Amino acid sequence: MKASVSIVLALLVFFASVGMAKTTHFCMGMEMKSELGFGEKHVDCGMNMPMDHSENESDQQDPQSCCENVTTQVQVDDEVQLKKVEINLSLDFALALVQVFVFGIEPLSTEKSQFPTYSPPPIEQDLQVLHQSFLI
């Protein structure tokens, strides 16, 4: 159980620290397909559109008439500043810690308090018979 939790946490830290890339394929100006990976991927919609612009160089082609891949890189900041923590351990705290955890805490008083015997007041009426509630 502990090993599987350790592996899952290690993989979570690994995937959180590695840069990821989302590649989206646009066909005719509409998003057709997206893939997530560790680098840029070639995503294709299946349409083979010619990308040859040599026929009509003077004519401006519609920018939405061909397919296009857009890649978005997601990376983690590598400049993580670790904060240093100073521990000021005072002598009073150290002595109290040793007293409590090494020697233990002794009870304040070892004698048991004595109470005089107390008898409850006499019952004036039998309540079970009065309310007719009997345990079966």
C-alpha positions, -999 to +999 in steps of 0.1 A: +000+000+000+028+024+010+048+015-021+019+022-045+012+055-028+048+064-031+049+055-068+017+075-075+031+106-058+065+102-076+047+101-109+026+131-100+057+151-092+074+139-124+045+149-147+041+182-129+077+192-134+080+181-171+070+205-198+039+194-217+027+204-252-009+206-265-011+203-303-044+214-319-053+208-355-074+234-372-091+225-405-109+253-424-106+275-393-123+250-370-107+229-343-107+193-354-084+173-331-062+179-301-034+158-286-014+162-254+022+151-252+058+158-242+067+176-274+052+189-306+032+163-325+019+162-361-019+160-360-037+153-392-075+155-400-072+131-430-078+158-457-049+161-481-051+198-490-024+210-514-002+237-498+013+247-531+011+285-535+032+287-567+002+287-591-013+321-581+014+341-563-004+374-570-038+362-556-041+362-519-054+328-506-080+327-478-062+319-446-089+295-436-087+274-467-059+251-455-051+230-424-029+243-396-013+228-365-010+251-334+012+239-305+010+254-271+039+247-247+032+244-210+063+246-189+071+249-152+093+277-138+127+262-131+137+291-108+121+279-076+133+297-045+136+275-015+130+292+018+154+285+045+139+279+079+157+288+111+150+268+142+156+286+174+155+260+201+154+276+235+167+258+266+134+260+284+116+242+256+143+215+254+141+208+291+103+206+290+105+183+260+129+160+277+109+160+309+076+151+292+088+125+266+117+109+284+106+109+321+069+112+316+043+132+334+035+122+369+000+128+382-004+157+406-018+138+435-016+101+440-042+099+468-078+091+459-103+115+471-129+100+494-165+109+493-189+100+521-214+073+512-244+088+497-278+071+497-304+084+472-336+098+486-364+073+491-389+069+462-422+083+470-441+065+443-433+036+420-428+054+387-429+022+365-463+013+379-475+049+378-467+053+341-472+016+333-438+013+315-422-020+321-391-035+305-397-067+288 
